[in-house]
Amino acid sequence: MKVSIIMCSYNSAEYIGKAIDCILAQTYTDWELIISDDKSTDNSAEIIQPYLSDPRIRLIIQEKNLGYVKNKNFALSKGTAPLLTQLDSDDMCPPDRLEKQVNVFLNNPNIKVCGSDFAPIDTKDNFLSNVHEFNEYRDKYTEDFLIEGPQLKYPFWFPGLMFRKEILDEIGYFSEYFNGIYGDDHYWAFKISQKYPIYFLKDVLYYYRINPGSITNVLDDPRKLIAQDLIAELHRLIIETGTDWLEQGKPEEGRAFEEALFKNKPLMAQRYRMWAAKAIDKKNWVQAKDLLKKHFSCSKTDVSGYRTLLYYLRSRYLS
């Protein structure tokens, strides 16, 4: 059973070679790799070029930057195999990933989607010890199981999902409402979970890189401040009503919800502080200072804000 692997790339020169090497090292060899480069400005294409001697690997370079969700949907539309999955261009996976996931479909004809446990790695490919920060379910299961119903937290990393191609015809592609932020894959999992159980493999088959430059760590769109709140509200609507604004074709209701969140000063104070802490971790002092200012403009009494301010001062001037 052939697998189409989607790899979306944008300025991924530092890591994409390692990601491709992981696919080439797979024990399961009946696959195609579709790399869709979203008009990178670095030398990603030069790094990818030597790999194209393998006829299973295709590179498509977009004429203009589409954004992550649109580029991902484009790449998925080019998949020809009955099974599809992803590997993000800065992530990695063990050699038996495809084999173990494909076996789930071969042994369970009714299963439509399969995920697995995952592990975070740093920029040097080292496994991180604070795994519970990323997967609080770890050590709570000892065998494979089925995940039924939409979950606010899933125990897998979304790009590691493998699914039957007909899912795209039935559920649809990833919602472009999320273009520029994140949460499209979580919402997509909601829609799948409404109809089908997701088979969960207890094995660690995906290595998620904690990359300071990844889409979830770069605040290049203010909507990222409230992305987690947006996902939580969509989950609530699906659980309580069985549907949501996006399914109903009413994105304006989502925009109205977002506007209300931006006007919620206590909430925004928390979000600005959280992203300020991320900026401090990356030593992005200008952004950290700006976000702390915005935090205190929303709340001058939040003690956690002063703790983060001290963290900023210690990190910048005393370390």
Secondary structure, 3 states (H helix, E strand, C coil): CCEEEEEEECCCCCCHHHHHHHHHCCCCCCEEEEEEECCCCCCHHHHHHHHHHCCCEEEEECCCCCCHHHHHHHHHHCCCCCEEEECCCCCECCCCHHHHHHHHHHHCCCCCEEEEEEEEECCCCCECCCHHHCCCCCCCCCCCEEECCCCCCCCCCHHHCEEECHHHHHHCCCCHHHCCCCCHHHHHHHHHHHHCCEEEEEEEEEEEECCCCCCCCCCCCHHHHHHHHHHHHHHHHHHHHCCCCCCCCCHHHHHHHHHHHHCCHHHHHHHHHHHHHHHHHCCCHHHHHHHHHHHHHHCCCCHHHHHHHHHHHHHHHHC
